[in-house]
């Protein structure tokens, strides 16, 4: 499972998203440096302190990586299979 961590505005912490549950995102009209992300868990949206293009890139990458089975073990380097 791939997750996306994003900072909350005003250094109020961090939020973690499950990429498959994200329905969309939009630039916050009050602050173009922030993004409102809509998910199954946050259907009314949650504002993050990240520009939309940056977040969308991370979201797209996470969705692409979900197609791979990535395992991490203490004795080995990560193993990727498709």
QUIWORA-V536060 format. One line per field, one symbol per residue. psi: psi as a letter, one per 40 degrees, with the letter a starting at -180 (. if undefined). burial: + if it has 9 or more other C-alpha atoms within 8 Angstrom, else -. A space follows every 50 residues. Layout:
BEGIN
psi->???
burial->???
END
This chain:
BEGIN
psi->hhihhiiiiffeaiihihdeehdiiihhddheeiihhhiddgdeihhigh iddddddddddddddeeihhhhideiiihhi.
burial->-+++-++++-------+++-++--+-++---++++++++--+--+-++++ ++--++-++--++--+--+---------+---
END
